[in-house]
């Protein structure tokens, strides 16, 4: 039985949606995706009175939702929430919405941008609901290359700790109270940031897209915790990922990676809050140390280990954060040896060529640019 103290944990109680900030007018919102984050986001936005539609690849993955046109949620948000439509064609969705949330795996962003590009118009705005590092840059560039319009693309983090249940409902066990958002540049963030804050008023604008992408505890912790427990995961032994997956000694790896995150952020004109404080702002916890913070986050008492090493905790976070982090670091002549080691080990374990498949400066539109030029663009 888990003996960890829960002195700082709060009970998982439903959010009183009547107390959530309501927008002055109803928005027409589209959500691309059908997984955990997409369903939680749909429930949240619908609870706020917005007209919510979903774009999914396959209706057979959610027959109950597509037929009833509602999402059932439990946990932090309780109830049954209406949808306007569940579409499988981008043209159908985009004709009915103004703001488009992308709630897919981040590794699908280029494909999603290519499919949406022919049907996006000048009035649309895009919000990536888990940008990782440089997601807005990647998506915006992919839209341009696919002939799409020059529209605002912003990013934030996925705000819900949630899990789809067998009955298609979504259990929302946690709701991040705070994080950053960003556009492709500082000026885009300033001009179009209200696209995010109208729905999530407690979020704050990032200094730049680098700061936003590195203000992400999952990006720091997922891959190294998987590596620290690779034998148990490979044997499909289940354990509480954050509570039992680390000791105070192995947290030293996370602390070194945090130092490297800070070095890269500083090279591009930004600073990061301590990760233990980030966890506290997310959910509330004991901030006496990073290890203690991880041991007292209420949601983490439910966070089970992956059942395979071929899991998004390793594949997605290396692909979408650690690989571009390496490239930004090299451009700025910043050494990040621990991150380099994590990437190398992840490649050995998964047999994936992350250097070839991960996000690149070329995909961001920075190919051939100097460090000074890239820094100027993202801070413009």
KOLKE-114896 format. One record per residue (C-alpha): x, y, z; residue in three letters. Coordinates in pm, whole numbers, padded with zeros to 5 digits, always signed. Layout:
XYZAla
...
% end
This chain:
+00000+00000+00000Unk
+00133+00345-00086Unk
+00266+00513+00225Unk
+00326+00859+00080Unk
+00183+01144+00283Unk
-00099+01335+00122Unk
-00078+01631+00355Unk
-00079+01878+00066Unk
-00325+01690-00154Unk
-00671+01826-00212Unk
-00975+01607-00280Unk
-01078+01567-00642Unk
-01395+01772-00634Unk
-01597+01890-00933Unk
-01535+02242-01057Unk
-01831+02470-00996Unk
-01875+02570-01359Unk
-02103+02857-01256Unk
-01795+03022-01104Unk
-01572+02979-01408Unk
-01512+03288-01614Unk
-01780+03328-01879Unk
-01700+03507-02200Unk
-01898+03813-02296Unk
-02025+03638-02606Unk
-02054+03288-02734Unk
-01768+03159-02948Unk
-01788+02907-03229Unk
-01511+02664-03146Unk
-01376+02363-03333Unk
-01167+02093-03168Unk
-00948+01869-03383Unk
-00899+01535-03208Unk
-01100+01272-03024Unk
-00874+01156-02743Unk
-00837+01246-02376Unk
-00753+01616-02407Unk
-01001+01674-02691Unk
-01295+01538-02493Unk
-01199+01721-02174Unk
-01161+02046-02370Unk
-01498+01992-02537Unk
-01667+01941-02200Unk
-01500+02249-02053Unk
-01577+02483-02344Unk
-01935+02360-02373Unk
-01981+02412-01999Unk
-01893+02776-02063Unk
-02177+02810-02312Unk
-01968+02804-02629Unk
-02079+02629-02948Unk
-01839+02339-02975Unk
-01780+02112-03275Unk
-01530+01829-03311Unk
-01329+01702-03608Unk
-01234+01336-03578Unk
-01061+01087-03804Unk
-01295+00794-03734Unk
-01652+00809-03599Unk
-01632+00446-03489Unk
-01390+00551-03215Unk
-01665+00747-03040Unk
-02004+00620-03163Unk
-02194+00732-02856Unk
-02064+01088-02875Unk
-02120+01119-03250Unk
-02477+00990-03222Unk
-02585+01178-02909Unk
-02381+01494-02980Unk
-02275+01530-02621Unk
-01973+01459-02404Unk
-02014+01320-02054Unk
-01754+01425-01797Unk
-01682+01333-01437Unk
-01430+01447-01178Unk
-01327+01811-01194Unk
-01610+01880-01439Unk
-01937+01694-01394Unk
-02221+01667-01641Unk
-02332+01608-01997Unk
-02226+01877-02243Unk
-02369+01945-02586Unk
-02183+01952-02916Unk
-02293+02124-03234Unk
-02151+01854-03463Unk
-01894+01576-03492Unk
-01740+01597-03840Unk
-01490+01391-04032Unk
-01424+01647-04309Unk
-01224+01965-04239Unk
-01439+02171-04474Unk
-01752+02085-04276Unk
-01599+02182-03943Unk
-01423+02498-04054Unk
-01736+02639-04217Unk
-01898+02648-03873Unk
-01621+02775-03642Unk
-01388+03071-03585Unk
-01137+02937-03331Unk
-00975+02597-03389Unk
-00814+02407-03103Unk
-00571+02134-03210Unk
-00589+01860-02946Unk
-00408+01579-03125Unk
-00070+01425-03056Unk
+00193+01687-03127Unk
+00363+01450-03368Unk
+00058+01486-03598Unk
+00077+01865-03629Unk
+00224+01880-03978Unk
-00034+01634-04111Unk
-00318+01824-03943Unk
-00195+02158-04083Unk
-00180+02012-04433Unk
-00536+01883-04410Unk
-00679+02205-04269Unk
-00488+02447-04492Unk
-00719+02438-04799Unk
-01025+02522-04589Unk
-00892+02778-04342Unk
-00990+03141-04401Unk
-00865+03476-04280Unk
-01109+03490-03985Unk
-00984+03164-03833Unk
-00744+03149-03541Unk
-00562+02833-03430Unk
-00468+02733-03075Unk
-00245+02431-03018Unk
-00355+02256-02701Unk
-00010+02113-02614Unk
+00244+02292-02823Unk
+00563+02138-02678Unk
+00871+02328-02801Unk
+00799+02553-03099Unk
+00464+02400-03184Unk
+00324+02729-03311Unk
+00629+02778-03532Unk
+00596+02428-03674Unk
+00223+02450-03739Unk
+00238+02799-03889Unk
+00520+02699-04125Unk
+00335+02382-04228Unk
+00026+02590-04308Unk
+00232+02825-04525Unk
+00395+02540-04715Unk
+00052+02383-04774Unk
-00083+02708-04919Unk
-00289+02807-04616Unk
-00371+03165-04515Unk
-00151+03377-04290Unk
-00355+03342-03971Unk
-00257+03360-03602Unk
-00129+03035-03454Unk
-00092+03025-03076Unk
-00001+02750-02834Unk
-00039+02654-02470Unk
-00016+02333-02273Unk
-00283+02069-02240Unk
-00458+02180-01922Unk
-00635+01862-01818Unk
-00513+01545-01651Unk
-00780+01313-01787Unk
-00863+00968-01915Unk
-01130+00836-02151Unk
-01347+00572-01982Unk
-01494+00255-02132Unk
-01833+00425-02173Unk
-01674+00709-02382Unk
-01704+00957-02096Unk
-01400+01156-01987Unk
-01271+01145-01629Unk
-01101+01477-01553Unk
-00889+01421-01245Unk
-00690+01745-01266Unk
-00708+02093-01416Unk
-00396+02308-01442Unk
-00468+02639-01278Unk
-00187+02825-01456Unk
+00057+02807-01743Unk
+00187+03019-02030Unk
+00071+03074-02385Unk
+00256+03210-02686Unk
+00229+03292-03052Unk
+00500+03245-03310Unk
+00660+03571-03201Unk
+00624+03820-02919Unk
+00418+04053-03136Unk
+00173+03777-03232Unk
+00133+03689-02864Unk
+00055+04050-02779Unk
-00183+04103-03070Unk
-00379+03777-03058Unk
-00332+03652-02703Unk
-00696+03722-02619Unk
-00778+03424-02840Unk
-00649+03214-02550Unk
-00740+03425-02248Unk
-01105+03460-02349Unk
-01135+03087-02273Unk
-00867+03055-02004Unk
-00831+03394-01832Unk
-00577+03278-01572Unk
-00312+03189-01830Unk
-00027+03433-01889Unk
+00161+03544-02199Unk
+00509+03398-02236Unk
+00815+03609-02310Unk
+00860+03405-02627Unk
+00788+03063-02775Unk
+01103+02914-02617Unk
+00989+03007-02268Unk
+00646+02865-02339Unk
+00780+02536-02469Unk
+01014+02483-02174Unk
+00756+02575-01912Unk
+00629+02219-01929Unk
+00688+01970-01650Unk
+00599+01672-01866Unk
+00861+01772-02121Unk
+01120+01774-01844Unk
+01014+01459-01658Unk
+00846+01207-01887Unk
+01142+01073-02084Unk
+01396+01049-01798Unk
+01145+00885-01563Unk
+01066+00628-01832Unk
+01439+00562-01875Unk
+01491+00530-01500Unk
+01223+00259-01495Unk
+01279+00101-01835Unk
+01316-00257-01709Unk
+00996-00249-01504Unk
+00805-00090-01792Unk
+00942-00343-02040Unk
+00821-00620-01807Unk
+00481-00443-01799Unk
+00496-00400-01423Unk
+00247-00135-01316Unk
+00349+00133-01066Unk
+00258+00490-00980Unk
+00468+00679-01232Unk
+00556+00989-01029Unk
+00513+00855-00675Unk
+00710+00531-00713Unk
+00908+00593-01031Unk
+01179+00804-00871Unk
+01386+00832-00557Unk
+01560+01143-00431Unk
+01878+01024-00608Unk
+01721+00982-00951Unk
+01549+01320-00917Unk
+01903+01455-00954Unk
+01872+01372-01326Unk
+01564+01592-01352Unk
+01739+01871-01167Unk
+02030+01862-01412Unk
+01790+01868-01707Unk
+01613+02164-01547Unk
+01947+02347-01535Unk
+01994+02279-01905Unk
+01642+02401-01984Unk
+01727+02724-01803Unk
+02052+02772-01997Unk
+01874+02745-02331Unk
+01588+02972-02222Unk
+01837+03236-02109Unk
+02020+03218-02442Unk
+01697+03323-02613Unk
+01606+03603-02374Unk
+01372+03419-02137Unk
+01375+03277-01785Unk
+01188+02981-01633Unk
+01024+02943-01297Unk
+01151+02646-01089Unk
+00978+02322-01184Unk
+00867+02260-00825Unk
+00692+02598-00834Unk
+00542+02513-01173Unk
+00385+02199-01022Unk
+00248+02410-00739Unk
+00096+02658-00983Unk
-00048+02371-01185Unk
-00215+02177-00907Unk
-00087+02272-00561Unk
+00188+02078-00379Unk
+00473+02093-00127Unk
+00756+02297-00282Unk
+01031+02214-00033Unk
+01207+02017-00309Unk
+01133+01890-00660Unk
+01105+01534-00528Unk
+00862+01639-00255Unk
+00662+01841-00505Unk
+00619+01536-00728Unk
+00521+01325-00427Unk
+00242+01561-00319Unk
+00067+01657-00644Unk
-00289+01528-00589Unk
-00340+01405-00946Unk
-00024+01198-00944Unk
-00173+00946-00704Unk
-00364+00817-01010Unk
-00084+00838-01267Unk
+00012+00484-01365Unk
+00326+00390-01554Unk
+00316+00332-01930Unk
+00266-00028-02039Unk
+00534-00002-02308Unk
+00851+00187-02388Unk
+00690+00282-02720Unk
+00478+00541-02539Unk
+00416+00910-02593Unk
+00605+00985-02268Unk
+00920+00883-02450Unk
+00844+00914-02821Unk
+00644+01238-02822Unk
+00848+01429-02566Unk
+01179+01344-02729Unk
+01045+01417-03078Unk
+00866+01741-02995Unk
+01075+01893-02713Unk
+01419+01740-02662Unk
+01524+01721-03028Unk
+01439+02086-03106Unk
+01591+02181-02769Unk
+01918+02026-02891Unk
+01899+02228-03211Unk
+01827+02558-03038Unk
+02108+02482-02791Unk
+02364+02406-03061Unk
+02271+02720-03251Unk
+02333+02923-02935Unk
+02648+02724-02847Unk
+02496+02597-02521Unk
+02600+02254-02390Unk
+02318+02022-02271Unk
+02491+01687-02207Unk
+02220+01526-01993Unk
+01949+01601-02247Unk
+02180+01463-02515Unk
+02214+01142-02313Unk
+01837+01104-02274Unk
+01789+01144-02649Unk
+02057+00888-02726Unk
+01916+00629-02485Unk
+01561+00687-02611Unk
+01678+00618-02964Unk
+01851+00296-02859Unk
+01545+00168-02670Unk
+01287+00251-02939Unk
+01501+00202-03252Unk
+01372+00542-03368Unk
+01599+00787-03550Unk
+01491+01086-03345Unk
+01745+01313-03510Unk
+01579+01239-03843Unk
+01216+01238-03729Unk
+01213+01504-03457Unk
+01125+01870-03500Unk
+01392+02073-03672Unk
+01487+02435-03721Unk
+01417+02380-04090Unk
+01057+02286-04010Unk
+01029+02610-03811Unk
+01148+02811-04110Unk
+01487+02886-03949Unk
+01705+02685-04187Unk
+02029+02870-04260Unk
+01960+03143-04003Unk
+02213+03247-03740Unk
+02152+03236-03367Unk
+02111+03613-03362Unk
+01858+03605-03643Unk
+01646+03331-03478Unk
+01652+03514-03146Unk
+01543+03834-03320Unk
+01253+03663-03502Unk
+01098+03495-03197Unk
+01135+03812-02987Unk
+01008+04050-03255Unk
% end
